[in-house]
Amino acid sequence: MNTNTNNKFQNAKVLVVGATGGIGSAFVEKIKQLDKDNIIIEVVRKKKYNHQIEVDMLDEESMTQCALEIHKQHGTIDMILNTVGLLHSDGAMPERAYKEINQDFLQKTFEANTFIPFLVSKHFIPLLSKNKTSLIAFMSARIGSISDNNLGGWYSYRASKSALNMLIKTLSIELSYKNKNAICIGLHPGTVKTNLSDPFSEKIKAYKVFSKEESIDYLVNQINRVDQTFSGKLIDWKGDVIPY
Ligand SMILES: NC(=O)c1ccc[n+]([C@@H]2O[C@H](COP(=O)([O-])OP(=O)(O)OC[C@H]3O[C@@H](n4cnc5c(N)ncnc54)[C@H](OP(=O)(O)O)[C@@H]3O)[C@@H](O)[C@H]2O)c1
C-alpha cells in the first residue's frame, strides 16, 4: 500500500468481507476503478463469482483455512473492509417494542453484526502488514451510538452495533502497541439504498438516502483521510466522529 495516507487505494491488497452485499460489492467496483493494480480479495458466505472465497464466517475452522489460503496467495495485506451486517431476516423485522424481542432474531442479528466482526478480527488482523500503514474498517451505524439514541426501538440492531463499537475501540488499544501502523475504525455509511434498507424505503424518504456509489465515494474519502489518531473511532460519511 502507498504510505501516503491520502491515497490508500493505490497498489493495495484489500480484503472485502461480505463482497456480495450492496455496500460490499460497491466497494469492490470502486477499488477496481481507483487503481487497476489493486488486488481485491473477496470473502463471501455464498459465491456469486468464481474468484470469490466462500467461507462460513461463524465457523472458526473455516475462517482459519480462509486466512491460511489468503496468506499463501497474497502474503500480508493492506486493508480489511468488513461489510457484513443484518437488519432484517426472512421477513423478521427489527423490534419496535421490547415485547417483540425474539431469541432467534436476536441471535441472527448478533451473529452478523457482532460475532462475525469478532471472528474477522481474530483471523484476518494477523494478515495486516506491520511495516507500513494498514487499516481495518467495520461498517457500523450511527444507530449503535448509545448517546445518540433518542428514538428507541430496533433493540437487536442497536445493541449489536454498540457491541461492535466496543470491539473497534478495544482492538484499537491492542493494535496501538502490537501493530502501531494499523488503523482500526468504524464507518457509518449514511442511509444507503440496499437490500438492508429496502423494507424501509417509504419511511426513509424523509432522510437523505444515498446510492451505493455515492456512499462509497464518501467512505473512500474518509478512509484516505484517517491516520492512527482516528483509531478506535466511529466516523460518518462526511467525516464527523460519532460519539459512542
Ligand atoms: N444500507 C444502509 O443504509 C446502512 C446504514 C448503516 C449501516 N449499514 C451497514 O453497512 C453494512 C452493509 O450493509 P448493506 O446495506 O450493504 O446490506 P446488504 O446489502 O444486506 O449486505 C449485507 C451483507 O452481509 C452479509 N451477511 C449477512 N448475514 C451474514 C452471515 N450470517 N454470514 C455471512 N454474511 C452475512 C450478506 O451476505 P449475502 O450477500 O450472502 O446475503 C451481505 O454480503 C452492514 O453492516 C450494515 O449494518 C448499512
The ligand as a MOL file (V3000), in Angstrom:
LIG
                    3D

  0  0  0     0  0            999 V3000
M  V30 BEGIN CTAB
M  V30 COUNTS 48 52 0 0 0
M  V30 BEGIN ATOM
M  V30 1 N -27.6920 0.3340 3.9790 0
M  V30 2 C -27.7060 1.2350 4.9620 0
M  V30 3 O -28.4920 2.2070 4.9610 0
M  V30 4 C -26.7430 1.0930 6.1210 0
M  V30 5 C -26.7130 2.1040 7.0990 0
M  V30 6 C -25.8510 1.9840 8.1780 0
M  V30 7 C -25.0120 0.8970 8.2670 0
M  V30 8 N -25.0590 -0.0850 7.3170 0 CHG=1
M  V30 9 C -24.1730 -1.2530 7.4880 0
M  V30 10 O -23.4340 -1.4920 6.3070 0
M  V30 11 C -23.1640 -2.9000 6.1820 0
M  V30 12 C -23.5380 -3.3770 4.7780 0
M  V30 13 O -24.9360 -3.2260 4.6260 0
M  V30 14 P -25.6680 -3.2570 3.2050 0
M  V30 15 O -26.5740 -2.0860 3.1890 0
M  V30 16 O -24.6810 -3.4560 2.1070 0 CHG=-1
M  V30 17 O -26.5760 -4.5550 3.3780 0
M  V30 18 P -26.7680 -5.8330 2.4310 0
M  V30 19 O -26.8210 -5.4380 1.0210 0
M  V30 20 O -27.9130 -6.5620 3.0210 0
M  V30 21 O -25.4010 -6.6570 2.6700 0
M  V30 22 C -25.1920 -7.3600 3.8670 0
M  V30 23 C -24.0310 -8.3020 3.6780 0
M  V30 24 O -23.8760 -9.0840 4.8780 0
M  V30 25 C -23.8170 -10.4600 4.5120 0
M  V30 26 N -24.3240 -11.2770 5.6230 0
M  V30 27 C -25.4330 -11.0920 6.3810 0
M  V30 28 N -25.5420 -12.0640 7.3040 0
M  V30 29 C -24.4530 -12.8630 7.1400 0
M  V30 30 C -23.9870 -14.0380 7.7930 0
M  V30 31 N -24.6450 -14.5930 8.8120 0
M  V30 32 N -22.8440 -14.6100 7.3460 0
M  V30 33 C -22.1490 -14.0430 6.3350 0
M  V30 34 N -22.5290 -12.9420 5.6710 0
M  V30 35 C -23.6790 -12.3610 6.0710 0
M  V30 36 C -24.6790 -10.5800 3.2690 0
M  V30 37 O -24.3700 -11.7720 2.5670 0
M  V30 38 P -25.2940 -12.2580 1.3120 0
M  V30 39 O -24.9380 -11.3570 0.1680 0
M  V30 40 O -24.8590 -13.6630 1.1100 0
M  V30 41 O -26.7270 -12.1160 1.7560 0
M  V30 42 C -24.2230 -9.3150 2.5390 0
M  V30 43 O -22.9720 -9.5430 1.9370 0
M  V30 44 C -23.9320 -3.5730 7.3130 0
M  V30 45 O -23.0610 -3.8370 8.3900 0
M  V30 46 C -24.9530 -2.5370 7.7280 0
M  V30 47 O -25.3420 -2.6710 9.0820 0
M  V30 48 C -25.8830 -0.0120 6.2340 0
M  V30 END ATOM
M  V30 BEGIN BOND
M  V30 1 1 1 2
M  V30 2 2 2 3
M  V30 3 1 2 4
M  V30 4 1 4 5
M  V30 5 2 4 48
M  V30 6 2 5 6
M  V30 7 1 6 7
M  V30 8 2 7 8
M  V30 9 1 8 9
M  V30 10 1 8 48
M  V30 11 1 9 10
M  V30 12 1 9 46
M  V30 13 1 10 11
M  V30 14 1 11 12
M  V30 15 1 11 44
M  V30 16 1 12 13
M  V30 17 1 13 14
M  V30 18 2 14 15
M  V30 19 1 14 16
M  V30 20 1 14 17
M  V30 21 1 17 18
M  V30 22 2 18 19
M  V30 23 1 18 20
M  V30 24 1 18 21
M  V30 25 1 21 22
M  V30 26 1 22 23
M  V30 27 1 23 24
M  V30 28 1 23 42
M  V30 29 1 24 25
M  V30 30 1 25 26
M  V30 31 1 25 36
M  V30 32 1 26 27
M  V30 33 1 26 35
M  V30 34 2 27 28
M  V30 35 1 28 29
M  V30 36 1 29 30
M  V30 37 2 29 35
M  V30 38 1 30 31
M  V30 39 2 30 32
M  V30 40 1 32 33
M  V30 41 2 33 34
M  V30 42 1 34 35
M  V30 43 1 36 37
M  V30 44 1 36 42
M  V30 45 1 37 38
M  V30 46 2 38 39
M  V30 47 1 38 40
M  V30 48 1 38 41
M  V30 49 1 42 43
M  V30 50 1 44 45
M  V30 51 1 44 46
M  V30 52 1 46 47
M  V30 END BOND
M  V30 END CTAB
M  END
